[in-house]
Structure formats: C-alpha cells, structure tokens
Amino acid sequence: MSSTPGAKGALPPRLVLPGAPALVTPAPGRAALLTPDGELSLLTAREVPAALRELGPPICVHAPATAKRLNLPGLPGAWDLLELFAFCLPAQPAPPTPRGLALALDLPPPADAESAAALLPEIATELLRRLARARNAPLNRDAATLAARLWEAAQWPWAESVLAALGQATARPSQDGLKVWRNLPEWEEPSPPPPPGSFSVTPAEARARLAEILGDGAEQRPSQGDFASAASMAFTPRELPGEPRLVLAEAGTGTGKTLGYVAPASLWAERNGAPVWIATYTRNLQRQLDQELARLYPDPEERRQRVVIRKGRENYLCLLNYDEATAAVMPARLPAMALVSRWALATRDGDLLGGDFPGWLVELFPPGAISLLADRRGECIHSACPHWKRCYVEHSIRRAAHARLVVANHALVMVQAALGGGDDGAALRYVFDEGHHLFDAADGAFSAELSGAEMAELRRWLLGNEGGRSRARGLRRRLDELLTEHPALVPPLELIERAVRALPSPGWWDRWAALPQAEEDRAEDQDETPADPRPVIPAEAHPDVAENFLRAARAQVLARTAEGDPLYDAECDLHPLHDGLPAAAALLEDALERLRTPLKHLNKLLGDLLEDPDQELETGDRIRLETATRSIDRRAIMPLTAWISMLARLREPPAEPGQRPTYVDWLALSRREGRDIDAGLHRHWLDPTVPFASQVAAPAHGVLIASATLRDAAKQDPDAAWREAEARTGVQHLPNPAIRAALPSPFDYAANTRAFVVEDISRDSPGQIAAAMQQLFLASGGGALGLFTAIRRLRDVHARIAPALAEAGLPLYAQHVDAMDSATLVDIFRAEEDSCLLGTDALRDGVDVPGRALRLLVFDRVPWPRPSILHRERRIHLSGGRPGAYDDAIARHRLRQAFGRLVRRADDRGVFVLLDPRTPSRLLTGLPEGVVPQRLGLAEAVRQAAAFLSEA
C-alpha cells in the first residue's frame, strides 16, 4: 500500500486479504500454522519464530495472548482479527477466540486447532464483507480516511483491506475520524421531575405485572409469583421517617427472582413517577438484568428511555481525556485511539469498563493506552469542559432522573450515600440483588486508607502535573476562570499549594523504602536511626513529613511480623506503637491540618459566591462553582478529615483487651514481586452494615434485599438463620423488622449434581493437586473450572497440567497466567464448551455459565477466610462468642456459592470436587438439599465423575 494515497474516490468494494499465515495456539508452547499456500502444520514454541521469519507476521486472534503462550516477546506486525472486528463491528460482543468470533459471525465453529487456523481467513473475509455492506452507514462516514491515517502513521496491517472493502482505496489520511464528539448528540436539561407519589403495589398487582412480562405460553413457575408477591411489600408507603419498608427474600437459583422483583418495581415506578434503583454486585448480573428487561420493554428505544445503567464516573469514556490523548497521540498508540473512536460512535452509553466495550480491546495495547481515557482521578471540570454537553456521564445522569429503573452496582449506591448523594441524589426505593454481598460492598465503601499512594494521589489532584507526562490538571487549572474574576480565591489557593507539598512527591515510591535492610536491622538493635541513603533533596522542595510516616509505619510492620513470604503483603496491630511512629504521625497530622484549613476556607469562599445576591453569575459559572465546592469537599476535605482522625487515634491509649471497637485500625505493608511498594494506616468499621443501614437504607422508603444464599443452610434453627442474615445485611440496625420470605430452588440437585471430597491426596503437594485436577479435567472432557486459594499454587498447577490437556484437545486458560482480564477469560470459557479455566476463589462470583460449558468445579482446598487483623476482630466481636462458627459460616457460604455455579438451568448437570482431605463435614451441610457429599479416593472420584457426566 502506498504511504501517500492520492485523492479520495468511491470505487466498487473489493475483498483484499493479506497473504499471511494463520496462527492459533491451543495451549502454551503449541501452535497450529496455516501457510498462505494452504499447508497446515503443528509446531512447538521453538519452531514458530523460524516459521514466521520465513512467512511473515501471522493472522491471529489476540496477538499479546498468542505471543505469551508461545513465550515470545510479541508478534510485531501481526494481523490481529480482534482489531479488525473492533473496526468493522464496534460495540458488538465477541469472545476473543477463533470459536468466539465464529459464533459472533454465525460461522461454523472450529472443532480443533487445525480447523481454527483454517477458519481465520474466513473470519477476516466475513468481517470485510459486513463492512462493505455497511459502507454507506453514518458510522462509516469517516472510516476510510481514518484507515488511511492509520496506515500513514502506524502502518496498520488491516488498512488496505479496510479501504478496499469501503471502496475507497485512495482515501486521503485525516484525523477527522478521531473527532467523535462532533457526531455525538448533545443532552438538553429536562424540567425537574414532579414530586413522586406514594401509591403501593399489592401482591396481586405484582403477580399480574409478572404474567404480563412473561407473556402467554411462558413456563409457569409458581415460586416466581410467590416471590413477586413478597417483593411487593417493599413498595408500600412507609409510616415514619427512618423506617423503610424492608423485605429480606431468599430465592433459590431457578426461581426467577430477577423478573420477580422487576414486576413490582416497574409498576411502582410507573405509578409514582420516580425511579427504582436496582443494585447488583457483579457485572454478570447487570448483563443478565439488561437482557431480562428486554422482555419488559421489547422496543430498544423505549428501553433506552425507561432503563438506565449507572456506574461511577470513572467507568465512562471522558471525551476531554480522549480529545487531549488524540491530539498528541504517538503513532504506536494511534490504532488504540482509532478503535476507541469507532466504538464511541456506536456505544449505547460510553461505559469503558463493561457495557458494550470489549474488555479484550484494552489487552491488545500497552498499559494505560485506553484505561487512562476514563476519568479515574476526579479530574472532571464539568461545565468548563468543551465536551460537557455531549458527555456520556451527564447523559446518563439526566436519563436516570426520568427513568423507571436504574441499574447500578452496590459500590456506586454506597459511595454516593457516603458522599451525601453523589451525582444522582438519594433514591426512594432500592432493590439489592446479590444481597449476600452487602457486607463486603459496605466494607469497601465505608473505609479509609492513609497510604503513600492515597496521599500522592491527593497531591496530584491539587497540584496537577509536576513535570511529568501526566494530563493531570490540578486545582488551579480547574478554577482558572474563576480566579481571574474573583481574586479573593487566590490567597487560600496559594496556601493550599504550599501545604500540599508535605505529601509524597513524584518518585516517592523509589525513596520511601530505600533503607538497606541490614542497616535497618542494626538500627533496631542499637535503638538508633540509620543513615538515609537517598539522594540529597532540598527540604523546601520535597518535605519529608509524609514519607517519614510511611517509613515509620513500614518499620513497625517489619518489626512486629514474622519473617514471611516477601511476595505477600504484611500487616500488624496499631498498638503498641513502634519508636518513631508517634512523632512521625504527629508531624503528619499537623501537616494535614495545615492543608485542610485553607481548603475549607477556599470552599467557604466558593459557597459564599453562590449565595451572594450581588453576584450575577451565568449558568455555566454557577455550575462550575457548585462543581468546585463539591469536588473539593469530596476529593480533599473528606479524606483529610478521615486521615486526621486516624492519626489522632495514635495519641490515645489503646483499648482494653476484649473491648468492642467501633473501628478497626491497623498498619499494612503492600508488596509486589518481592518489593515493598507502599505502607499505610487502614481503618474499617468493625460492622460496615452500620453505616449502610444509617446512610443508605434508613433514608429510603422501601428496601428489598434478595439473594439465592442469604441464610446459612446448615442452621437447624430457622429463626437463628434469619437473624444471622439480618446481621450480615444490616437489617438488624433498622427500627422496623424485615418481612422474611424464602422460596426454594425448583432444581433437582440430588439428581443433577454430585459432590466429592478426595481423601487420598495431600493438599500441600502441588504435584498431587495438579495430577488430581488433570485427571478430573480429562474425565469431564473439559467444561471444568479449577478454583484456588493462592495464586502461586494456581500458576504451578497450570504449568504442570497444560501439556496433557493440550494433547487431549482441551483448551486451558488461567487467571494471572494468560494476558487477559477475568471478564475476558470467563467470556472465553462460556463460549468454548470444552475449555478449562483456572482462577482464584474470588472468580466464583463472576462465573455465570449455563449449560455444558461448566460441568465440573474443583476447589484445591477449603476457602477459609484470610486470617487478617480485621477478620480477627470481627470473628471475636461479631460471632456471638463463637469465633469458630463465624469462620465456618463464611467458608460454608463460599462453597455453597461456588456449588450454585454448576446448575443454572433445569437440565444442567455438574460435579463438585474438593481436593482437601481436611474438609470438615460441618462445612458440607450448607450444600443444596438432597446433595450428599461422598468421601472417595481420587481414582474412584474420577470414575464416578466421568460416568455421571457421560449420562448427560
């Protein structure tokens, strides 16, 4: 292709395919290669480089993952079909494998590695044909000039093929295709919504709405109607402020709880003119909700008006970040920007971290190329932004105010409550699905961390770019126009800019822990301060107050903890204090107060301007002032207040042993690859459901908390099981008792599942665990998920079993091994019916894979809670005097949650295996009714698993 195309001209579309080999990697170290002449060969990783030197860069799917599986540094010049897919079909889902792309394009899926390699040119052909058919669509108006620009600047491999398909082989290069904001709609400020009504929804009305949603001829599930009836009680008027209508509902898998609560929620929203917020914990459930709501609102345009998915601002593409990134983009990053631009024109809502943005696209390019396009650091300048009227976030906020159903995650609801309402304001009615996660979600939202990273982030937010390549704007730049018009704001801003220099400056991570260990140890013995080996830096340029505190915190953690594995984080109790920590904390507390004081003064001045009747403020200025005050309060004053309170705790005497604390404070050391990267002081609520109850639930009028696993099924006393569920969800802290409802699963777990505990292997032997997983995975023929409680064991097992599974034709993927994130791996696992996936225990919540794609689940050992300081305090004070039972309940719940992944439909069959002979029988009593775990030797477990699954 010429590097200087001529004049743009419309020509008939042509199909131009590269004369390149096709490469797939069915397993680490193995490849199937199809030459341009049609010769197919199976190669080892050592043979691939020579073949590619002879044949040239390959056509492949996910070049970084392909290279990693072959132990290559990269595949420069590769024709990655994912890039072509993202260009031709932006905002459309597809698992990033040959089979996944085939399914997305309605092509016959490949049966093995050889057929997958042969399929790659066909996939390219189909994508180019679809692009050719849509060449006159508005989406493709600037596609040709953008492709020409990609060739000119970055030699993008697919450029010639794309231009030929568009019939514009001689298009002139242009940046116009990157300027997506010109083609995005502007939002208009709607009138304020009227006050909401208080009409109730009766159980009979909820059942009628459910029947309407399901339609004639739908499968009859009596328990679903019962659930809808119970859920309707959360949509009746409350009697007193602070006393919401509460419903705690457990609905077993298969009940149909999603539409069961959508029925009364949608009816209440229609009658009363206010949205119901539905909060989930995982992205998978948000995706499922989106699909289910298509039954309520079949018309896409009506669904867009009635249903809004809301996430935090940091999830969306920031058009200003994108504009600045494309204006100064380096040629190597231009393909990433171009593919984002294609998606930005087609996306439904601009959500970069879910929604219709393919997660694998981030993985194809260098770190930060795409992720930094979101406003992850609170840089939004709102009405001062030239793209504000087209902003995806502002669109969603305005749509949410007039929607009927708003789908969000637990974190957003709680963070907004913690911040006093957030962008959306408080809702009247909430549905918390996956309610068993409320405790963990509240624990994350209502906590504080005083660490090097957090302090450095506040400094960056206030000062902006200090000589690096960051696009950080800083407070002065965000207030720039206001400072000119209101000079009284300048003095407190200057005080802020001086005081904030006490926080860690750029490069702090290379200085703070630079003390040689031997010198540090000698100083401990001799009770003296070691010489500081850092470069001499003028104190006025880089005050050391914060960094000295970090060093003191690190010294205490190292002194109080055992010599453990340097790959893992360490922590210690706050008291007794190590020498040097009180003085360092006092200095930092003073420095933080000297920063908070001018910030509060500046915020008061900004607030006074808003309330001054003599100020004739334009609408844009008023919005800018309101945004500035809110941002300063949330991003600076609130964390500073929490940090000062935490440091003040160091001046107080320690609590008496056994005394129940409100908060749990401790010191922690963060490590990465054997290096100490940060230290800090942490604070969590002992019971995080206290702030959830007071700040989220109490102000609402109605709250429904639903889950398939709210109660501990092992409890013999039903009332005790409910009380425990009320404690874990915060209901016990509210004045009104909750209405309790329990609907069993309609699935026949006794007939459709098996549970085995393998007793004749050592859980501490990686070789034995690997051998057991290998035999079980082969017996099931794939469709297997292996869960681990430690990353190191996961990696070790992966290395041991990958060759044998590849030999059997079973693809193996793994967290922390493959160059893909967890969501991408789960998408692949769902699409590749005979694949196997290894992940950490936490992955269980992200796996929703109905059908044969998940038919075997293997735990390497019992998933006990991590023995942290925070957990220690909770098991003492929240266990009712039975700390062992507290641990049991958590482990039992995790096992039950994992078991539930196996059966998502009535005809699913699955086998659950624990490779831990030490598994107490009391933990297995929480499995579904009718499931009788068997303790077997490995050989018998393998035989029975194979026999059971072969019956399917």
Secondary structure, DSSP 8 states (H G I E B T S, - for coil): --SS--S--------------EEEEEETTEEEEE-TTS-EEEEETTTHHHHHHHH-S-EESSHHHHHHHTT-S--TT-EEHHHHHHHHSTT----SSHHHHHHHTT----SSHHHHHHHHHHHHHHHHHHHHHTTTSGGGTTHHHHHHHHHHHH--TTHHHHHHHHT-TT----SGGG-GGGGS------------------HHHHHHHHHHHH-TT----HHHHHHHHHHGGGGS--SSTT--EEEEEEE-TTS-HHHHHHHHHHHHHHHHTS-EEEEESSHHHHHHHHHHHHHH--SHHHHHHHEEE---GGGBB-HHHHHHHHHT--GGGHHHHHHHHHHHHH-SS-BSSSTTS-THHHHTS-TTTTGGGB-TTS---GGGSTTGGG-HHHHHHHHHHT-SEEEEEHHHHHHHHHTTSTTT---SEEEESSGGGHHHHHHHHSEEEEEHHHHHHHHHHHH--SSSS----HHHHHTHHHHHH-GGGHHHHHHHHHHGGGS--TTHHHHTT-S-HHHHHHHHHHT------S----TTTS--HHHHHHHHHHHHHHHHS-S--TTS-EEEES-S--TTHHHHHHHHHHHHHHHHHHHHHHHHHHHHHHH-TT----HHHHHHHHHHHHHHIIIIIHHHHHHHHHHHGGGS----TT---SEEEEEEEEEETTEEEEEEEEEEESSTHHHHIIIIITTSSEEEEEES--S-TT-SSHHHHHHHHHHHHTGGGSSS--EEEEE---S-HHHHEEEEEE-SS-TT-HHHHHHHHHHHHHHHTS-EEEEES-HHHHHHHHHHHHHHHHHTT--EEETTTSSS-HHHHHHHHHH-TT-EEEEEGGGGGG----STT--EEEESS-------HHHHHHHHHSSTT-HHHHHHHHHHHHHHHHHHTS-SSTT--EEEEE--TT--HHHHTTS-TT---EEE-HHHHHHHHHHHHHT-
